[in-house]
Amino acid sequence: MTSQNHTPTNPPIGYVVGGGLKENLNVRLTVDAQSVQEGGFVVIESGDWQFYGLITDLQLGATDPRFADEQPGARIPPGLARLLHGQTLFTNLEVLPALMLERGPDPASPDYPTWRADHPQDPTPLPIKTIPPHHAPARLASQGDIAEIFGSAQQGKNFIIGYTREQNHPVCIDLEKLVKRSAGVFGATGTGKSFLTRLVLAGLMQADVASLLVLDMHNEYGYDDTASDTGHKVIGLKTKFPGQVRMVGLGRGAQIRGRRPDFDLEIAKSDITPGDVEMLTRELNLKETTPTTLEALYSWFKEDWFARFQGMRVGAMVEDDNGKKVPASDSVAFWANEAGVNVMAAEGLHSKLGRLFNKEYIVDRTAANTVKEIIKTLNDNKHIILSFGDFDSDLDYLLVSNLLTRLIRKAWEDRTNEFRTTGKGEPRPLVIVVEEAHKLLNREMAAQTAFSTIARELRKYYVTLLIVDQRPSQIYDEVMSQLGTRISGWLGDEDDIHAVLSGLSGREALRGMLARLQPKEEVLLLGWGIPMPLPVRSRRYDETFWQELQSKGSPARRSAAQGVSELY
């Protein structure tokens, strides 16, 4: 067990001089202040315990303010000035304590057998409950310390997400734990969210811990692409996992980057519900009377409401026996009068739904039951990437993603209920990857989409979300609170930073750290699936990554120069 190694691999960098659980710990540096930095992973030794924390601030101090105000070099010899400087001026670290681990007495001591008998299982890290005493030595975490907390790449379903910034030690996330609750990948535009998401998806596919349904709005994840900023080739997930990934294109005869997908997705008009249309209220500029009209349509025509409404004419008139102009029997007005619905409201809705009536992928009858095929593929431990092709408007994305997810969610609920009844056929865990999540999960729409239900309730039905977004502040806070693991790149907006850190302990100390991440290179790991917050230098999505992934290994560490140079 790593924690029982009482010979630290890194020398002390200072000692505890004050602080507490709420105010953070203060560590007096005994090394050059420039040898440590914000976000450093610190281990504090105290008897039979080790405490793990994160550097959140560095502060200059002086035994007397006069020594800080005056420069002694002009009045006394340089050697004496340096000695005086070392005795009177200092730097303190603020360390956010996160975890504590009982390591027990030294294995060579006579007390060890008794302690081991009382602890037959290796102790695991615990949330911080107490603090180390004054003058307890502090050191930067070694590779063994990091493996103790985050696990090693050789253990279970661990996946290296990045490397520590000071010494480039590998940092893992547990993929089996990651998929048990919904998660999020965040970062401002241009920080490399798509590359980071590719890393995570590749890890999940390689580990085979869940099936993935990727709603690929911008056609980025399936086939090979070219990076817009560097011009370098970006390897698609379909290229590396040809037998596990099936590509789905929206509409008959779809083309994705000049290639035909494995099969096409068409939507039957009978599958569209009034709720699917209500979700498009903002996009279609629907009125307050819309729900009433939709309810009447569904009550009148049931599942055929969309096709029947599309077939009606607006403004069509005929002459009755008395020569008076009256609505034609196939007109919207005729149906509205029969159903007791406001004619202007019905005709206005018909006009606005014209944008849906003209969608080529919405058909009377589908050539094949694509939704059933998608569900079967996911149940067979494979993955689906749905590319929207030329249908890249928000209207297409909102309608198709919500409708498809609603149907798949129903299938997983039914299968889970059957499993709980019979004990046979446990459902395959499913992760639905949602780009531009704020368009589906904002405050106005969250209650109407299938995604908010998944984030809040579907974990017990083996379904979770992986949301990818650049504006987390626009996602409904109730949904954000359900995200277990959060991986965030740089965010410049204060509201976005607040949203990512919502519900987490120590968020005030982490706020500045998140705002000072390096763009395209660093991410902050947070949340339920991460033992403790930690900024890391993310892996590069390149051929080296694929070689390491396929060998289920990784270099123990990388040089600082290599780490710094790794940009997306």
Sequence and secondary structure as in RCSB ss.txt:
>XXXX:A:sequence
MTSQNHTPTNPPIGYVVGGGLKENLNVRLTVDAQSVQEGGFVVIESGDWQFYGLITDLQLGATDPRFADEQPGAR
IPPGLARLLHGQTLFTNLEVLPALMLERGPDPASPDYPTWRADHPQDPTPLPIKTIPPHHAPARLASQGDIAEIF
GSAQQGKNFIIGYTREQNHPVCIDLEKLVKRSAGVFGATGTGKSFLTRLVLAGLMQADVASLLVLDMHNEYGYDD
TASDTGHKVIGLKTKFPGQVRMVGLGRGAQIRGRRPDFDLEIAKSDITPGDVEMLTRELNLKETTPTTLEALYSW
FKEDWFARFQGMRVGAMVEDDNGKKVPASDSVAFWANEAGVNVMAAEGLHSKLGRLFNKEYIVDRTAANTVKEII
KTLNDNKHIILSFGDFDSDLDYLLVSNLLTRLIRKAWEDRTNEFRTTGKGEPRPLVIVVEEAHKLLNREMAAQTA
FSTIARELRKYYVTLLIVDQRPSQIYDEVMSQLGTRISGWLGDEDDIHAVLSGLSGREALRGMLARLQPKEEVLL
LGWGIPMPLPVRSRRYDETFWQELQSKGSPARRSAAQGVSELY
>XXXX:A:secstr
 GGG  S SS EEEEEEEEETTTEEEEEE S GGG  TT EEEEEETTEEEEEEEEEEEEEESSHHHHHS GGGT
S HHHHHHHHHHHEEEEEEEEEEEEEE  S TTSTTHHHHHHH  S    EE  S   TT EEEE  HHHHHHHH
  TTSTTEEEEEEETTT  EEEEEHHHHTTS EEEE  TTS HHHHHHHHHHHHHHHT SEEEEEETTS SSS E
E TTT  EE  HHHH TTTEEEEEESTT  BTTB  SEEE EEGGG  HHHHHTTHHHHT  TTHHHHHHHHHHH
HGGGHHHHHHH BSS EEE TTS EEE TTBHHHHHHHHT  HHHHHHHHHHTHHHHT TTEESS SS HHHHHH
HHHHTT EEEEE TT  SHHHHHHHHHHHHHHHHHHHHHHHHHHHHHS S    EEEEEESGGGTSSTTTGGGSH
HHHHHHHGGGGTEEEEEEES GGGS HHHHTT  EEEE     HHHHHHHHTT TTHHHHHHHHHT  TTTEEEE
EETTSSS EEEEE   SHHHHHHHHTT   S   HHHHHH   
